[in-house]
Amino acid sequence: MNETLPPCPECSSEYTYEMGALLVCPECAHEWSPVLEAESGDQEPKPIKDAVGNILADGDTVTVIKDLKIKGSSTVIKVGTKVRGIRLVNGVGDHDIDCKVDGVGPMQLKSSVVKKI
């Protein structure tokens, strides 16, 4: 393997490889950008805020503030849907909340479409 690539930040595997602009771990399938990792350094992570500016934390309960169409499905998450026990993550794109929505299942949401209760 290429010895200049960093180990996986999730599982510490040394078998990472490049796929386009991302680094990929074949053991846990984690993908990350080496540019973002180098820029972050020892900085503290920015707090994740909801649509009105409240700081979110793991385990919070939030409500959805607008109808959300689920990609690849005809299902819609309606305004006012409560989502309990959120988990903050570095998800795909702007999605930074990992949660389970009742009646829909597990998914990732953007913090800009929820409001803390």
PDB file as gemmi writes it, atoms N, CA and C in Angstrom:
CRYST1    1.000    1.000    1.000  90.00  90.00  90.00 P 1                      
ATOM      1  N   MET A   1       0.832  -1.188   0.000  1.00  0.00           N  
ATOM      2  CA  MET A   1       0.000   0.000   0.000  1.00  0.00           C  
ATOM      3  C   MET A   1       0.876   1.250   0.000  1.00  0.00           C  
ATOM      4  N   ASN A   2       0.266   2.356  -0.320  1.00  0.00           N  
ATOM      5  CA  ASN A   2       0.977   3.621  -0.337  1.00  0.00           C  
ATOM      6  C   ASN A   2       1.182   4.084   1.107  1.00  0.00           C  
ATOM      7  N   GLU A   3       2.431   4.253   1.516  1.00  0.00           N  
ATOM      8  CA  GLU A   3       2.726   4.572   2.904  1.00  0.00           C  
ATOM      9  C   GLU A   3       2.518   6.042   3.242  1.00  0.00           C  
ATOM     10  N   THR A   4       2.208   6.888   2.255  1.00  0.00           N  
ATOM     11  CA  THR A   4       1.989   8.302   2.527  1.00  0.00           C  
ATOM     12  C   THR A   4       0.548   8.605   2.907  1.00  0.00           C  
ATOM     13  N   LEU A   5      -0.359   7.666   2.743  1.00  0.00           N  
ATOM     14  CA  LEU A   5      -1.765   7.892   3.087  1.00  0.00           C  
ATOM     15  C   LEU A   5      -1.975   7.674   4.579  1.00  0.00           C  
ATOM     16  N   PRO A   6      -2.780   8.534   5.224  1.00  0.00           N  
ATOM     17  CA  PRO A   6      -3.032   8.379   6.660  1.00  0.00           C  
ATOM     18  C   PRO A   6      -3.950   7.184   6.926  1.00  0.00           C  
ATOM     19  N   PRO A   7      -3.912   6.635   8.150  1.00  0.00           N  
ATOM     20  CA  PRO A   7      -4.828   5.546   8.485  1.00  0.00           C  
ATOM     21  C   PRO A   7      -6.262   6.062   8.601  1.00  0.00           C  
ATOM     22  N   CYS A   8      -7.204   5.153   8.553  1.00  0.00           N  
ATOM     23  CA  CYS A   8      -8.624   5.503   8.656  1.00  0.00           C  
ATOM     24  C   CYS A   8      -8.903   6.138  10.021  1.00  0.00           C  
ATOM     25  N   PRO A   9      -9.593   7.297  10.070  1.00  0.00           N  
ATOM     26  CA  PRO A   9      -9.905   7.928  11.348  1.00  0.00           C  
ATOM     27  C   PRO A   9     -10.988   7.184  12.141  1.00  0.00           C  
ATOM     28  N   GLU A  10     -11.740   6.312  11.484  1.00  0.00           N  
ATOM     29  CA  GLU A  10     -12.805   5.563  12.156  1.00  0.00           C  
ATOM     30  C   GLU A  10     -12.296   4.284  12.814  1.00  0.00           C  
ATOM     31  N   CYS A  11     -11.557   3.465  12.032  1.00  0.00           N  
ATOM     32  CA  CYS A  11     -11.143   2.150  12.541  1.00  0.00           C  
ATOM     33  C   CYS A  11      -9.624   1.977  12.598  1.00  0.00           C  
ATOM     34  N   SER A  12      -8.861   3.003  12.219  1.00  0.00           N  
ATOM     35  CA  SER A  12      -7.397   3.004  12.239  1.00  0.00           C  
ATOM     36  C   SER A  12      -6.767   1.990  11.290  1.00  0.00           C  
ATOM     37  N   SER A  13      -7.482   1.566  10.286  1.00  0.00           N  
ATOM     38  CA  SER A  13      -6.942   0.632   9.300  1.00  0.00           C  
ATOM     39  C   SER A  13      -5.855   1.326   8.486  1.00  0.00           C  
ATOM     40  N   GLU A  14      -4.805   0.611   8.192  1.00  0.00           N  
ATOM     41  CA  GLU A  14      -3.705   1.171   7.421  1.00  0.00           C  
ATOM     42  C   GLU A  14      -3.866   0.944   5.921  1.00  0.00           C  
ATOM     43  N   TYR A  15      -4.945   0.292   5.507  1.00  0.00           N  
ATOM     44  CA  TYR A  15      -5.143  -0.070   4.106  1.00  0.00           C  
ATOM     45  C   TYR A  15      -6.005   0.928   3.341  1.00  0.00           C  
ATOM     46  N   THR A  16      -5.884   2.210   3.642  1.00  0.00           N  
ATOM     47  CA  THR A  16      -6.674   3.215   2.943  1.00  0.00           C  
ATOM     48  C   THR A  16      -6.186   3.391   1.509  1.00  0.00           C  
ATOM     49  N   TYR A  17      -7.078   3.845   0.650  1.00  0.00           N  
ATOM     50  CA  TYR A  17      -6.711   4.110  -0.741  1.00  0.00           C  
ATOM     51  C   TYR A  17      -7.466   5.336  -1.229  1.00  0.00           C  
ATOM     52  N   GLU A  18      -6.962   5.916  -2.323  1.00  0.00           N  
ATOM     53  CA  GLU A  18      -7.581   7.100  -2.904  1.00  0.00           C  
ATOM     54  C   GLU A  18      -8.636   6.706  -3.924  1.00  0.00           C  
ATOM     55  N   MET A  19      -9.756   7.449  -3.904  1.00  0.00           N  
ATOM     56  CA  MET A  19     -10.804   7.282  -4.907  1.00  0.00           C  
ATOM     57  C   MET A  19     -11.241   8.693  -5.290  1.00  0.00           C  
ATOM     58  N   GLY A  20     -10.667   9.195  -6.351  1.00  0.00           N  
ATOM     59  CA  GLY A  20     -10.934  10.575  -6.738  1.00  0.00           C  
ATOM     60  C   GLY A  20     -10.321  11.509  -5.715  1.00  0.00           C  
ATOM     61  N   ALA A  21     -11.126  12.419  -5.167  1.00  0.00           N  
ATOM     62  CA  ALA A  21     -10.635  13.371  -4.180  1.00  0.00           C  
ATOM     63  C   ALA A  21     -10.771  12.860  -2.748  1.00  0.00           C  
ATOM     64  N   LEU A  22     -11.321  11.660  -2.561  1.00  0.00           N  
ATOM     65  CA  LEU A  22     -11.556  11.116  -1.229  1.00  0.00           C  
ATOM     66  C   LEU A  22     -10.572  10.008  -0.903  1.00  0.00           C  
ATOM     67  N   LEU A  23     -10.397   9.761   0.394  1.00  0.00           N  
ATOM     68  CA  LEU A  23      -9.693   8.584   0.864  1.00  0.00           C  
ATOM     69  C   LEU A  23     -10.756   7.606   1.346  1.00  0.00           C  
ATOM     70  N   VAL A  24     -10.538   6.309   1.116  1.00  0.00           N  
ATOM     71  CA  VAL A  24     -11.533   5.296   1.435  1.00  0.00           C  
ATOM     72  C   VAL A  24     -10.878   4.188   2.250  1.00  0.00           C  
ATOM     73  N   CYS A  25     -11.593   3.690   3.245  1.00  0.00           N  
ATOM     74  CA  CYS A  25     -11.138   2.552   4.040  1.00  0.00           C  
ATOM     75  C   CYS A  25     -11.870   1.310   3.545  1.00  0.00           C  
ATOM     76  N   PRO A  26     -11.157   0.282   3.081  1.00  0.00           N  
ATOM     77  CA  PRO A  26     -11.828  -0.918   2.597  1.00  0.00           C  
ATOM     78  C   PRO A  26     -12.412  -1.788   3.708  1.00  0.00           C  
ATOM     79  N   GLU A  27     -11.985  -1.575   4.948  1.00  0.00           N  
ATOM     80  CA  GLU A  27     -12.467  -2.409   6.046  1.00  0.00           C  
ATOM     81  C   GLU A  27     -13.789  -1.931   6.638  1.00  0.00           C  
ATOM     82  N   CYS A  28     -13.943  -0.596   6.796  1.00  0.00           N  
ATOM     83  CA  CYS A  28     -15.189  -0.088   7.392  1.00  0.00           C  
ATOM     84  C   CYS A  28     -15.989   0.772   6.422  1.00  0.00           C  
ATOM     85  N   ALA A  29     -15.478   0.980   5.196  1.00  0.00           N  
ATOM     86  CA  ALA A  29     -16.140   1.741   4.132  1.00  0.00           C  
ATOM     87  C   ALA A  29     -16.283   3.227   4.458  1.00  0.00           C  
ATOM     88  N   HIS A  30     -15.476   3.724   5.388  1.00  0.00           N  
ATOM     89  CA  HIS A  30     -15.504   5.156   5.724  1.00  0.00           C  
ATOM     90  C   HIS A  30     -14.811   5.934   4.613  1.00  0.00           C  
ATOM     91  N   GLU A  31     -15.403   7.059   4.216  1.00  0.00           N  
ATOM     92  CA  GLU A  31     -14.824   7.936   3.209  1.00  0.00           C  
ATOM     93  C   GLU A  31     -14.612   9.310   3.829  1.00  0.00           C  
ATOM     94  N   TRP A  32     -13.471   9.932   3.530  1.00  0.00           N  
ATOM     95  CA  TRP A  32     -13.196  11.258   4.050  1.00  0.00           C  
ATOM     96  C   TRP A  32     -12.275  12.007   3.104  1.00  0.00           C  
ATOM     97  N   SER A  33     -12.261  13.314   3.264  1.00  0.00           N  
ATOM     98  CA  SER A  33     -11.437  14.169   2.423  1.00  0.00           C  
ATOM     99  C   SER A  33     -10.126  14.452   3.141  1.00  0.00           C  
ATOM    100  N   PRO A  34      -8.993  14.172   2.527  1.00  0.00           N  
ATOM    101  CA  PRO A  34      -7.722  14.459   3.184  1.00  0.00           C  
ATOM    102  C   PRO A  34      -7.487  15.962   3.343  1.00  0.00           C  
ATOM    103  N   VAL A  35      -8.084  16.778   2.478  1.00  0.00           N  
ATOM    104  CA  VAL A  35      -7.935  18.230   2.567  1.00  0.00           C  
ATOM    105  C   VAL A  35      -8.620  18.738   3.828  1.00  0.00           C  
ATOM    106  N   LEU A  36      -9.834  18.272   4.099  1.00  0.00           N  
ATOM    107  CA  LEU A  36     -10.560  18.705   5.297  1.00  0.00           C  
ATOM    108  C   LEU A  36      -9.842  18.262   6.553  1.00  0.00           C  
ATOM    109  N   GLU A  37      -9.270  17.061   6.522  1.00  0.00           N  
ATOM    110  CA  GLU A  37      -8.554  16.547   7.679  1.00  0.00           C  
ATOM    111  C   GLU A  37      -7.331  17.402   7.968  1.00  0.00           C  
ATOM    112  N   ALA A  38      -6.595  17.810   6.930  1.00  0.00           N  
ATOM    113  CA  ALA A  38      -5.403  18.624   7.104  1.00  0.00           C  
ATOM    114  C   ALA A  38      -5.765  20.021   7.595  1.00  0.00           C  
ATOM    115  N   GLU A  39      -6.882  20.581   7.118  1.00  0.00           N  
ATOM    116  CA  GLU A  39      -7.301  21.915   7.531  1.00  0.00           C  
ATOM    117  C   GLU A  39      -7.786  21.937   8.969  1.00  0.00           C  
ATOM    118  N   SER A  40      -8.448  20.870   9.411  1.00  0.00           N  
ATOM    119  CA  SER A  40      -9.038  20.863  10.743  1.00  0.00           C  
ATOM    120  C   SER A  40      -7.974  20.862  11.825  1.00  0.00           C  
ATOM    121  N   GLY A  41      -6.907  20.104  11.655  1.00  0.00           N  
ATOM    122  CA  GLY A  41      -5.803  20.083  12.617  1.00  0.00           C  
ATOM    123  C   GLY A  41      -6.291  19.894  14.036  1.00  0.00           C  
ATOM    124  N   ASP A  42      -5.885  20.791  14.929  1.00  0.00           N  
ATOM    125  CA  ASP A  42      -6.252  20.696  16.337  1.00  0.00           C  
ATOM    126  C   ASP A  42      -7.355  21.671  16.709  1.00  0.00           C  
ATOM    127  N   GLN A  43      -8.071  22.196  15.720  1.00  0.00           N  
ATOM    128  CA  GLN A  43      -9.141  23.142  15.994  1.00  0.00           C  
ATOM    129  C   GLN A  43     -10.319  22.426  16.633  1.00  0.00           C  
ATOM    130  N   GLU A  44     -11.050  23.167  17.452  1.00  0.00           N  
ATOM    131  CA  GLU A  44     -12.250  22.596  18.044  1.00  0.00           C  
ATOM    132  C   GLU A  44     -13.349  22.575  16.995  1.00  0.00           C  
ATOM    133  N   PRO A  45     -14.193  21.524  16.987  1.00  0.00           N  
ATOM    134  CA  PRO A  45     -15.275  21.482  16.003  1.00  0.00           C  
ATOM    135  C   PRO A  45     -16.302  22.580  16.290  1.00  0.00           C  
ATOM    136  N   LYS A  46     -16.862  23.129  15.211  1.00  0.00           N  
ATOM    137  CA  LYS A  46     -17.876  24.166  15.359  1.00  0.00           C  
ATOM    138  C   LYS A  46     -19.158  23.525  15.878  1.00  0.00           C  
ATOM    139  N   PRO A  47     -19.867  24.226  16.762  1.00  0.00           N  
ATOM    140  CA  PRO A  47     -21.136  23.667  17.242  1.00  0.00           C  
ATOM    141  C   PRO A  47     -22.155  23.628  16.098  1.00  0.00           C  
ATOM    142  N   ILE A  48     -22.972  22.605  16.101  1.00  0.00           N  
ATOM    143  CA  ILE A  48     -24.008  22.465  15.079  1.00  0.00           C  
ATOM    144  C   ILE A  48     -25.268  23.133  15.601  1.00  0.00           C  
ATOM    145  N   LYS A  49     -25.827  24.049  14.787  1.00  0.00           N  
ATOM    146  CA  LYS A  49     -26.999  24.824  15.201  1.00  0.00           C  
ATOM    147  C   LYS A  49     -28.196  24.459  14.344  1.00  0.00           C  
ATOM    148  N   ASP A  50     -29.392  24.584  14.950  1.00  0.00           N  
ATOM    149  CA  ASP A  50     -30.619  24.315  14.206  1.00  0.00           C  
ATOM    150  C   ASP A  50     -30.998  25.534  13.366  1.00  0.00           C  
ATOM    151  N   ALA A  51     -32.175  25.508  12.778  1.00  0.00           N  
ATOM    152  CA  ALA A  51     -32.604  26.562  11.857  1.00  0.00           C  
ATOM    153  C   ALA A  51     -32.740  27.929  12.518  1.00  0.00           C  
ATOM    154  N   VAL A  52     -32.980  27.970  13.824  1.00  0.00           N  
ATOM    155  CA  VAL A  52     -33.152  29.254  14.507  1.00  0.00           C  
ATOM    156  C   VAL A  52     -31.953  29.639  15.363  1.00  0.00           C  
ATOM    157  N   GLY A  53     -30.877  28.849  15.317  1.00  0.00           N  
ATOM    158  CA  GLY A  53     -29.650  29.213  16.010  1.00  0.00           C  
ATOM    159  C   GLY A  53     -29.390  28.518  17.328  1.00  0.00           C  
ATOM    160  N   ASN A  54     -30.254  27.607  17.757  1.00  0.00           N  
ATOM    161  CA  ASN A  54     -30.017  26.873  18.994  1.00  0.00           C  
ATOM    162  C   ASN A  54     -28.931  25.824  18.758  1.00  0.00           C  
ATOM    163  N   ILE A  55     -28.032  25.659  19.715  1.00  0.00           N  
ATOM    164  CA  ILE A  55     -26.970  24.662  19.589  1.00  0.00           C  
ATOM    165  C   ILE A  55     -27.544  23.283  19.880  1.00  0.00           C  
ATOM    166  N   LEU A  56     -27.277  22.343  18.974  1.00  0.00           N  
ATOM    167  CA  LEU A  56     -27.782  20.975  19.108  1.00  0.00           C  
ATOM    168  C   LEU A  56     -26.754  20.089  19.806  1.00  0.00           C  
ATOM    169  N   ALA A  57     -27.243  19.052  20.486  1.00  0.00           N  
ATOM    170  CA  ALA A  57     -26.382  18.075  21.157  1.00  0.00           C  
ATOM    171  C   ALA A  57     -26.956  16.682  20.921  1.00  0.00           C  
ATOM    172  N   ASP A  58     -26.120  15.674  21.104  1.00  0.00           N  
ATOM    173  CA  ASP A  58     -26.585  14.293  20.971  1.00  0.00           C  
ATOM    174  C   ASP A  58     -27.728  14.040  21.952  1.00  0.00           C  
ATOM    175  N   GLY A  59     -28.758  13.343  21.498  1.00  0.00           N  
ATOM    176  CA  GLY A  59     -29.889  12.991  22.342  1.00  0.00           C  
ATOM    177  C   GLY A  59     -31.013  14.005  22.360  1.00  0.00           C  
ATOM    178  N   ASP A  60     -30.832  15.145  21.718  1.00  0.00           N  
ATOM    179  CA  ASP A  60     -31.887  16.165  21.682  1.00  0.00           C  
ATOM    180  C   ASP A  60     -33.093  15.675  20.891  1.00  0.00           C  
ATOM    181  N   THR A  61     -34.230  16.319  21.148  1.00  0.00           N  
ATOM    182  CA  THR A  61     -35.445  16.094  20.374  1.00  0.00           C  
ATOM    183  C   THR A  61     -35.674  17.337  19.527  1.00  0.00           C  
ATOM    184  N   VAL A  62     -35.935  17.124  18.244  1.00  0.00           N  
ATOM    185  CA  VAL A  62     -36.137  18.234  17.317  1.00  0.00           C  
ATOM    186  C   VAL A  62     -37.421  18.012  16.539  1.00  0.00           C  
ATOM    187  N   THR A  63     -37.926  19.084  15.917  1.00  0.00           N  
ATOM    188  CA  THR A  63     -39.066  18.973  15.018  1.00  0.00           C  
ATOM    189  C   THR A  63     -38.639  19.455  13.636  1.00  0.00           C  
ATOM    190  N   VAL A  64     -39.251  18.877  12.615  1.00  0.00           N  
ATOM    191  CA  VAL A  64     -38.968  19.243  11.238  1.00  0.00           C  
ATOM    192  C   VAL A  64     -39.750  20.515  10.927  1.00  0.00           C  
ATOM    193  N   ILE A  65     -39.107  21.513  10.292  1.00  0.00           N  
ATOM    194  CA  ILE A  65     -39.758  22.804  10.056  1.00  0.00           C  
ATOM    195  C   ILE A  65     -40.286  22.965   8.635  1.00  0.00           C  
ATOM    196  N   LYS A  66     -40.047  21.974   7.758  1.00  0.00           N  
ATOM    197  CA  LYS A  66     -40.628  22.037   6.410  1.00  0.00           C  
ATOM    198  C   LYS A  66     -40.788  20.615   5.880  1.00  0.00           C  
ATOM    199  N   ASP A  67     -41.712  20.449   4.935  1.00  0.00           N  
ATOM    200  CA  ASP A  67     -41.921  19.126   4.344  1.00  0.00           C  
ATOM    201  C   ASP A  67     -40.643  18.668   3.651  1.00  0.00           C  
ATOM    202  N   LEU A  68     -40.268  17.410   3.889  1.00  0.00           N  
ATOM    203  CA  LEU A  68     -39.056  16.850   3.288  1.00  0.00           C  
ATOM    204  C   LEU A  68     -39.417  15.668   2.410  1.00  0.00           C  
ATOM    205  N   LYS A  69     -39.109  15.774   1.131  1.00  0.00           N  
ATOM    206  CA  LYS A  69     -39.303  14.655   0.218  1.00  0.00           C  
ATOM    207  C   LYS A  69     -38.117  13.722   0.376  1.00  0.00           C  
ATOM    208  N   ILE A  70     -38.383  12.437   0.476  1.00  0.00           N  
ATOM    209  CA  ILE A  70     -37.314  11.457   0.628  1.00  0.00           C  
ATOM    210  C   ILE A  70     -36.886  11.000  -0.749  1.00  0.00           C  
ATOM    211  N   LYS A  71     -35.622  11.156  -1.029  1.00  0.00           N  
ATOM    212  CA  LYS A  71     -35.073  10.820  -2.334  1.00  0.00           C  
ATOM    213  C   LYS A  71     -35.270   9.331  -2.628  1.00  0.00           C  
ATOM    214  N   GLY A  72     -35.795   9.024  -3.797  1.00  0.00           N  
ATOM    215  CA  GLY A  72     -36.014   7.641  -4.204  1.00  0.00           C  
ATOM    216  C   GLY A  72     -37.277   7.022  -3.649  1.00  0.00           C  
ATOM    217  N   SER A  73     -38.136   7.836  -3.065  1.00  0.00           N  
ATOM    218  CA  SER A  73     -39.366   7.323  -2.471  1.00  0.00           C  
ATOM    219  C   SER A  73     -40.470   8.357  -2.661  1.00  0.00           C  
ATOM    220  N   SER A  74     -41.703   7.923  -2.513  1.00  0.00           N  
ATOM    221  CA  SER A  74     -42.813   8.868  -2.601  1.00  0.00           C  
ATOM    222  C   SER A  74     -43.226   9.359  -1.214  1.00  0.00           C  
ATOM    223  N   THR A  75     -42.510   8.924  -0.188  1.00  0.00           N  
ATOM    224  CA  THR A  75     -42.804   9.304   1.183  1.00  0.00           C  
ATOM    225  C   THR A  75     -42.342  10.732   1.460  1.00  0.00           C  
ATOM    226  N   VAL A  76     -43.109  11.429   2.314  1.00  0.00           N  
ATOM    227  CA  VAL A  76     -42.776  12.799   2.700  1.00  0.00           C  
ATOM    228  C   VAL A  76     -42.779  12.873   4.224  1.00  0.00           C  
ATOM    229  N   ILE A  77     -41.779  13.539   4.785  1.00  0.00           N  
ATOM    230  CA  ILE A  77     -41.769  13.826   6.220  1.00  0.00           C  
ATOM    231  C   ILE A  77     -42.426  15.183   6.383  1.00  0.00           C  
ATOM    232  N   LYS A  78     -43.542  15.215   7.111  1.00  0.00           N  
ATOM    233  CA  LYS A  78     -44.362  16.424   7.236  1.00  0.00           C  
ATOM    234  C   LYS A  78     -43.793  17.413   8.252  1.00  0.00           C  
ATOM    235  N   VAL A  79     -44.179  18.676   8.097  1.00  0.00           N  
ATOM    236  CA  VAL A  79     -43.823  19.724   9.046  1.00  0.00           C  
ATOM    237  C   VAL A  79     -44.330  19.328  10.423  1.00  0.00           C  
ATOM    238  N   GLY A  80     -43.522  19.557  11.454  1.00  0.00           N  
ATOM    239  CA  GLY A  80     -43.935  19.264  12.827  1.00  0.00           C  
ATOM    240  C   GLY A  80     -43.625  17.859  13.289  1.00  0.00           C  
ATOM    241  N   THR A  81     -43.061  17.026  12.425  1.00  0.00           N  
ATOM    242  CA  THR A  81     -42.703  15.662  12.827  1.00  0.00           C  
ATOM    243  C   THR A  81     -41.602  15.731  13.881  1.00  0.00           C  
ATOM    244  N   LYS A  82     -41.814  15.043  15.024  1.00  0.00           N  
ATOM    245  CA  LYS A  82     -40.818  15.024  16.093  1.00  0.00           C  
ATOM    246  C   LYS A  82     -39.807  13.924  15.820  1.00  0.00           C  
ATOM    247  N   VAL A  83     -38.552  14.260  16.028  1.00  0.00           N  
ATOM    248  CA  VAL A  83     -37.464  13.299  15.890  1.00  0.00           C  
ATOM    249  C   VAL A  83     -36.742  13.270  17.228  1.00  0.00           C  
ATOM    250  N   ARG A  84     -36.761  12.119  17.883  1.00  0.00           N  
ATOM    251  CA  ARG A  84     -36.177  11.991  19.223  1.00  0.00           C  
ATOM    252  C   ARG A  84     -34.808  11.317  19.158  1.00  0.00           C  
ATOM    253  N   GLY A  85     -33.944  11.691  20.066  1.00  0.00           N  
ATOM    254  CA  GLY A  85     -32.653  11.027  20.215  1.00  0.00           C  
ATOM    255  C   GLY A  85     -31.730  11.181  19.018  1.00  0.00           C  
ATOM    256  N   ILE A  86     -31.511  12.411  18.583  1.00  0.00           N  
ATOM    257  CA  ILE A  86     -30.650  12.621  17.420  1.00  0.00           C  
ATOM    258  C   ILE A  86     -29.191  12.363  17.788  1.00  0.00           C  
ATOM    259  N   ARG A  87     -28.382  12.126  16.763  1.00  0.00           N  
ATOM    260  CA  ARG A  87     -26.946  11.935  16.947  1.00  0.00           C  
ATOM    261  C   ARG A  87     -26.243  12.831  15.930  1.00  0.00           C  
ATOM    262  N   LEU A  88     -25.314  13.644  16.380  1.00  0.00           N  
ATOM    263  CA  LEU A  88     -24.602  14.558  15.493  1.00  0.00           C  
ATOM    264  C   LEU A  88     -23.425  13.827  14.846  1.00  0.00           C  
ATOM    265  N   VAL A  89     -23.328  13.945  13.524  1.00  0.00           N  
ATOM    266  CA  VAL A  89     -22.285  13.249  12.766  1.00  0.00           C  
ATOM    267  C   VAL A  89     -21.768  14.148  11.647  1.00  0.00           C  
ATOM    268  N   ASN A  90     -20.671  13.748  11.051  1.00  0.00           N  
ATOM    269  CA  ASN A  90     -20.198  14.359   9.814  1.00  0.00           C  
ATOM    270  C   ASN A  90     -20.724  13.481   8.701  1.00  0.00           C  
ATOM    271  N   GLY A  91     -21.896  13.818   8.206  1.00  0.00           N  
ATOM    272  CA  GLY A  91     -22.553  12.981   7.217  1.00  0.00           C  
ATOM    273  C   GLY A  91     -22.227  13.376   5.795  1.00  0.00           C  
ATOM    274  N   VAL A  92     -23.018  12.883   4.882  1.00  0.00           N  
ATOM    275  CA  VAL A  92     -22.834  13.149   3.467  1.00  0.00           C  
ATOM    276  C   VAL A  92     -23.282  14.572   3.169  1.00  0.00           C  
ATOM    277  N   GLY A  93     -22.425  15.356   2.534  1.00  0.00           N  
ATOM    278  CA  GLY A  93     -22.770  16.733   2.201  1.00  0.00           C  
ATOM    279  C   GLY A  93     -23.019  17.559   3.443  1.00  0.00           C  
ATOM    280  N   ASP A  94     -24.164  18.235   3.501  1.00  0.00           N  
ATOM    281  CA  ASP A  94     -24.512  19.083   4.642  1.00  0.00           C  
ATOM    282  C   ASP A  94     -25.260  18.320   5.729  1.00  0.00           C  
ATOM    283  N   HIS A  95     -25.519  17.052   5.531  1.00  0.00           N  
ATOM    284  CA  HIS A  95     -26.296  16.271   6.487  1.00  0.00           C  
ATOM    285  C   HIS A  95     -25.444  16.024   7.726  1.00  0.00           C  
ATOM    286  N   ASP A  96     -25.883  16.576   8.868  1.00  0.00           N  
ATOM    287  CA  ASP A  96     -25.087  16.447  10.075  1.00  0.00           C  
ATOM    288  C   ASP A  96     -25.857  15.865  11.258  1.00  0.00           C  
ATOM    289  N   ILE A  97     -27.060  15.353  11.011  1.00  0.00           N  
ATOM    290  CA  ILE A  97     -27.853  14.705  12.053  1.00  0.00           C  
ATOM    291  C   ILE A  97     -28.196  13.289  11.595  1.00  0.00           C  
ATOM    292  N   ASP A  98     -27.873  12.316  12.425  1.00  0.00           N  
ATOM    293  CA  ASP A  98     -28.227  10.926  12.165  1.00  0.00           C  
ATOM    294  C   ASP A  98     -29.374  10.602  13.119  1.00  0.00           C  
ATOM    295  N   CYS A  99     -30.477  10.077  12.602  1.00  0.00           N  
ATOM    296  CA  CYS A  99     -31.647   9.861  13.446  1.00  0.00           C  
ATOM    297  C   CYS A  99     -32.532   8.761  12.874  1.00  0.00           C  
ATOM    298  N   LYS A 100     -33.566   8.438  13.645  1.00  0.00           N  
ATOM    299  CA  LYS A 100     -34.584   7.503  13.187  1.00  0.00           C  
ATOM    300  C   LYS A 100     -35.914   8.231  13.255  1.00  0.00           C  
ATOM    301  N   VAL A 101     -36.543   8.385  12.099  1.00  0.00           N  
ATOM    302  CA  VAL A 101     -37.825   9.079  12.019  1.00  0.00           C  
ATOM    303  C   VAL A 101     -38.932   8.029  12.092  1.00  0.00           C  
ATOM    304  N   ASP A 102     -39.880   8.223  13.019  1.00  0.00           N  
ATOM    305  CA  ASP A 102     -40.990   7.278  13.173  1.00  0.00           C  
ATOM    306  C   ASP A 102     -41.771   7.157  11.873  1.00  0.00           C  
ATOM    307  N   GLY A 103     -42.022   5.938  11.440  1.00  0.00           N  
ATOM    308  CA  GLY A 103     -42.782   5.684  10.235  1.00  0.00           C  
ATOM    309  C   GLY A 103     -41.958   5.724   8.974  1.00  0.00           C  
ATOM    310  N   VAL A 104     -40.708   6.156   9.062  1.00  0.00           N  
ATOM    311  CA  VAL A 104     -39.850   6.264   7.886  1.00  0.00           C  
ATOM    312  C   VAL A 104     -38.620   5.383   8.043  1.00  0.00           C  
ATOM    313  N   GLY A 105     -37.941   5.495   9.192  1.00  0.00           N  
ATOM    314  CA  GLY A 105     -36.756   4.708   9.444  1.00  0.00           C  
ATOM    315  C   GLY A 105     -35.519   5.556   9.643  1.00  0.00           C  
ATOM    316  N   PRO A 106     -34.345   4.919   9.646  1.00  0.00           N  
ATOM    317  CA  PRO A 106     -33.112   5.669   9.874  1.00  0.00           C  
ATOM    318  C   PRO A 106     -32.745   6.532   8.678  1.00  0.00           C  
ATOM    319  N   MET A 107     -32.229   7.722   8.959  1.00  0.00           N  
ATOM    320  CA  MET A 107     -31.818   8.636   7.885  1.00  0.00           C  
ATOM    321  C   MET A 107     -30.949   9.734   8.452  1.00  0.00           C  
ATOM    322  N   GLN A 108     -30.391  10.538   7.550  1.00  0.00           N  
ATOM    323  CA  GLN A 108     -29.621  11.709   7.943  1.00  0.00           C  
ATOM    324  C   GLN A 108     -30.386  12.963   7.521  1.00  0.00           C  
ATOM    325  N   LEU A 109     -30.342  13.970   8.379  1.00  0.00           N  
ATOM    326  CA  LEU A 109     -31.016  15.238   8.121  1.00  0.00           C  
ATOM    327  C   LEU A 109     -30.029  16.385   8.198  1.00  0.00           C  
ATOM    328  N   LYS A 110     -30.394  17.496   7.581  1.00  0.00           N  
ATOM    329  CA  LYS A 110     -29.614  18.718   7.706  1.00  0.00           C  
ATOM    330  C   LYS A 110     -30.107  19.473   8.931  1.00  0.00           C  
ATOM    331  N   SER A 111     -29.197  20.097   9.649  1.00  0.00           N  
ATOM    332  CA  SER A 111     -29.599  20.851  10.840  1.00  0.00           C  
ATOM    333  C   SER A 111     -30.410  22.093  10.457  1.00  0.00           C  
ATOM    334  N   SER A 112     -30.329  22.519   9.211  1.00  0.00           N  
ATOM    335  CA  SER A 112     -31.059  23.717   8.777  1.00  0.00           C  
ATOM    336  C   SER A 112     -32.547  23.471   8.586  1.00  0.00           C  
ATOM    337  N   VAL A 113     -33.012  22.216   8.670  1.00  0.00           N  
ATOM    338  CA  VAL A 113     -34.442  21.928   8.472  1.00  0.00           C  
ATOM    339  C   VAL A 113     -35.098  21.428   9.755  1.00  0.00           C  
ATOM    340  N   VAL A 114     -34.418  21.583  10.904  1.00  0.00           N  
ATOM    341  CA  VAL A 114     -34.997  21.160  12.169  1.00  0.00           C  
ATOM    342  C   VAL A 114     -34.923  22.293  13.184  1.00  0.00           C  
ATOM    343  N   LYS A 115     -35.774  22.195  14.206  1.00  0.00           N  
ATOM    344  CA  LYS A 115     -35.781  23.156  15.304  1.00  0.00           C  
ATOM    345  C   LYS A 115     -35.790  22.386  16.621  1.00  0.00           C  
ATOM    346  N   LYS A 116     -34.923  22.769  17.537  1.00  0.00           N  
ATOM    347  CA  LYS A 116     -34.828  22.109  18.840  1.00  0.00           C  
ATOM    348  C   LYS A 116     -36.070  22.402  19.667  1.00  0.00           C  
ATOM    349  N   ILE A 117     -36.556  21.390  20.368  1.00  0.00           N  
ATOM    350  CA  ILE A 117     -37.729  21.562  21.237  1.00  0.00           C  
ATOM    351  C   ILE A 117     -37.278  21.986  22.618  1.00  0.00           C  
TER     352      ILE A 117                                                      
END                                                                             
